[in-house]
Amino acid sequence: MSLHSKIPENMFEFSQYLGFLLFLTILTIGFWLMFFLVGFVSYWVTGASWEMIKEKRAKKKAEQAI
């Protein structure tokens, strides 16, 4: 028995290869979309919270001035 006879000629068919590439593409797109959305949502929540704090401070100042 030689080593060459144990190695299969075609390990995967072309359709399996395309399916694997499609899976990797969707996985990569999903990862970067999640990465973008996490950054965007945290930026949005931080900005909204900061604006709410500034409004409350302005309201307190306005009430104290009266």
Phi, psi and omega in degrees: 000128178259161180294328182295329182286342181274340182277121179291148183288312178238104181287321181231149174276164184297323180294324177293322178295317178295322177297319178295318177296321177296317178299314179296322179296312180295320178297318180292317178298318179297319179297312183290327176295316178297317179301314179295314183294322178297316178295318181293315182293320178294322176297318181295313181294318179297315179296318179295320179295317180297318178296321179295319178296317179296321178295318179295319177297317180295322179294318178296318178297320180294322179290325180286332181285337183284000000 
